[in-house]
Amino acid sequence: MWFEAVLSGEDFGTLVGQFTPTTIPIGDGSIHLSDPSEVALIPDVGVRIVCKARLKWPFLGIRVPIVIHSLAVVLRAEILSREDADEIVFKLELEHADFAGIPTLIDKQITEKINKELAEREIELCWKFAETLSHTFTLPSSLEGLSALSLRIARGRVKVTHEAMFFTVAFSTAVRRQAAGDPSSE
């Protein structure tokens, strides 16, 4: 049995609007994201968010806030199997940063250092959908000989197009029968 949820680009725009402003810790510093101006789906990748930002991160001994006029952040969507359960994971990566008053060459170096830090610290959004969606339902006593219906996640898939993100899960099902001699079966 398969179920599918569809999130449109407009849905993501609404979500991003609710998530911002927000601050993300990065090592000894942080990056503050605000004022999203664009949210776009990237086929087979995830979501690109263009916003303003402020960076507080020790770089070249400077610890003052650095203004980022325009920051393109990509949330890469993928299904990962962790601890015997599938999760949908959105990994954060800076695609491009336009730092105020800093040459482009140094922009790229700072962006690379921040991405390395994000990857090392595994800064990501995760949903353990297998835990959330798997469930055993007690069946009513009017169904003689039956006690429960179990729905368990078998696997999940995510696909991104220009129009939407499709999140699909496959369930395995099982019906539990009452044991012979069970008083509840009378």
C-alpha positions as CSV (number, residue, x, y, z in Angstrom):
1,M,0.0,0.0,0.0
2,W,1.4,3.4,-1.0
3,F,0.5,6.9,0.3
4,E,1.8,10.1,-1.2
5,A,2.0,13.7,0.1
6,V,2.6,16.6,-2.3
7,L,4.1,19.9,-1.2
8,S,3.9,22.6,-3.8
9,G,6.3,25.5,-4.2
10,E,3.7,27.7,-2.6
11,D,3.5,25.3,0.4
12,F,7.3,25.7,0.8
13,G,7.1,29.4,0.5
14,T,4.6,29.5,3.4
15,L,6.8,27.1,5.5
16,V,9.9,29.2,4.9
17,G,8.0,32.4,5.9
18,Q,7.1,30.6,9.2
19,F,10.7,29.4,9.8
20,T,12.2,32.9,9.4
21,P,13.7,34.7,11.0
22,T,15.9,32.0,12.6
23,T,19.4,31.6,13.8
24,I,21.5,28.5,13.1
25,P,24.6,27.8,15.2
26,I,27.8,27.2,13.3
27,G,30.8,26.1,15.4
28,D,31.7,29.1,17.5
29,G,29.4,31.4,15.7
30,S,26.0,31.6,14.0
31,I,24.1,32.6,10.9
32,H,20.8,34.5,11.2
33,L,18.5,34.1,8.2
34,S,15.7,36.6,7.5
35,D,13.6,38.3,4.8
36,P,13.2,35.4,2.3
37,S,12.7,36.9,-1.2
38,E,12.6,33.7,-3.2
39,V,11.7,30.0,-2.6
40,A,12.2,27.6,-5.6
41,L,12.1,23.9,-6.0
42,I,15.2,22.4,-7.7
43,P,14.3,19.1,-9.5
44,D,16.0,16.0,-8.0
45,V,17.7,18.2,-5.3
46,G,15.4,20.0,-3.0
47,V,14.5,23.7,-2.2
48,R,16.5,26.9,-2.8
49,I,15.8,29.8,-0.5
50,V,17.2,33.3,-1.2
51,C,17.2,35.6,1.8
52,K,19.2,38.1,3.8
53,A,21.5,37.0,6.5
54,R,23.9,38.1,9.2
55,L,27.0,36.0,10.1
56,K,28.7,36.0,13.4
57,W,31.6,33.7,13.0
58,P,35.3,34.1,13.8
59,F,37.1,34.4,10.5
60,L,40.5,36.0,10.3
61,G,40.2,36.9,13.9
62,I,37.1,39.1,13.3
63,R,34.1,38.4,15.4
64,V,31.8,41.3,14.4
65,P,28.6,40.6,12.5
66,I,29.0,40.4,8.8
67,V,26.0,41.4,6.7
68,I,25.0,39.2,3.8
69,H,23.0,41.1,1.2
70,S,21.8,37.9,-0.5
71,L,22.2,34.3,0.6
72,A,21.1,31.3,-1.5
73,V,20.6,28.3,0.8
74,V,19.8,24.9,-0.5
75,L,17.9,22.2,1.5
76,R,18.8,18.9,-0.1
77,A,16.0,16.4,0.3
78,E,16.8,12.7,0.7
79,I,15.6,9.5,2.4
80,L,18.2,7.9,4.7
81,S,18.1,4.7,6.7
82,R,19.3,5.4,10.2
83,E,19.0,3.3,13.3
84,D,16.7,0.7,11.6
85,A,14.2,3.5,10.5
86,D,13.9,5.6,7.4
87,E,14.0,9.4,7.8
88,I,13.5,12.2,5.3
89,V,16.4,14.6,5.7
90,F,16.9,18.1,4.5
91,K,20.7,18.9,4.5
92,L,21.6,22.6,4.6
93,E,24.1,24.0,2.2
94,L,25.0,27.5,1.3
95,E,25.0,27.8,-2.5
96,H,26.1,31.5,-2.8
97,A,26.6,34.4,-0.4
98,D,27.1,38.0,-1.3
99,F,28.9,39.4,1.8
100,A,28.8,43.2,2.2
101,G,32.1,44.8,1.5
102,I,34.0,41.6,0.8
103,P,35.4,40.6,-2.6
104,T,33.8,37.7,-4.4
105,L,36.9,35.5,-4.0
106,I,36.8,35.8,-0.2
107,D,32.9,35.3,-0.4
108,K,33.6,31.9,-1.9
109,Q,36.2,30.9,0.7
110,I,33.9,31.9,3.6
111,T,31.0,30.0,2.0
112,E,33.2,26.9,1.6
113,K,34.3,27.1,5.3
114,I,30.7,27.5,6.5
115,N,29.6,24.5,4.3
116,K,32.4,22.4,5.7
117,E,31.2,23.3,9.3
118,L,27.6,22.6,8.4
119,A,28.5,19.1,7.0
120,E,30.7,18.2,10.0
121,R,28.1,19.2,12.5
122,E,25.3,17.5,10.5
123,I,23.1,20.6,10.5
124,E,19.9,19.2,9.0
125,L,16.2,18.9,9.4
126,C,15.0,15.3,9.9
127,W,11.7,13.6,10.2
128,K,11.6,10.0,11.4
129,F,8.5,9.3,9.4
130,A,8.6,5.6,9.9
131,E,8.2,6.2,13.7
132,T,5.5,8.7,13.1
133,L,3.4,6.9,10.5
134,S,3.7,3.3,11.7
135,H,0.8,2.4,14.0
136,T,-1.2,-0.6,15.4
137,F,-4.9,0.0,15.6
138,T,-7.1,-2.0,18.0
139,L,-10.1,-3.4,16.1
140,P,-13.6,-3.3,17.5
141,S,-14.9,-6.4,19.3
142,S,-17.7,-6.7,16.7
143,L,-15.0,-8.1,14.3
144,E,-15.0,-11.6,15.7
145,G,-11.6,-13.3,15.9
146,L,-9.7,-10.1,15.0
147,S,-7.8,-7.9,17.5
148,A,-5.6,-5.4,15.6
149,L,-4.5,-3.9,12.3
150,S,-0.9,-3.0,12.0
151,L,0.5,-0.5,9.5
152,R,4.3,-0.4,9.3
153,I,6.4,1.7,7.0
154,A,8.4,-0.5,4.6
155,R,10.2,2.3,2.7
156,G,9.9,5.9,1.6
157,R,10.8,8.0,-1.5
158,V,11.2,11.7,-2.2
159,K,11.0,13.2,-5.7
160,V,11.4,16.9,-6.5
161,T,10.1,18.6,-9.6
162,H,9.8,22.3,-10.6
163,E,6.2,22.3,-9.3
164,A,6.2,20.1,-6.2
165,M,8.0,17.7,-3.8
166,F,6.4,14.3,-3.7
167,F,6.9,12.3,-0.6
168,T,5.7,8.7,-1.0
169,V,5.7,5.9,1.6
170,A,5.0,2.2,1.3
171,F,3.2,0.5,4.1
172,S,3.2,-3.2,5.0
173,T,0.0,-4.3,6.7
174,A,-0.9,-7.2,9.0
175,V,-4.0,-8.2,10.8
176,R,-3.6,-9.8,14.2
177,R,-6.1,-12.5,15.2
178,Q,-7.3,-13.2,18.7
179,A,-5.7,-16.2,20.3
180,A,-7.8,-19.3,20.7
181,G,-9.5,-19.3,24.1
182,D,-9.2,-15.5,24.5
183,P,-12.1,-14.4,26.7
184,S,-12.5,-11.2,24.7
185,S,-13.5,-13.3,21.7
186,E,-16.7,-14.5,23.4
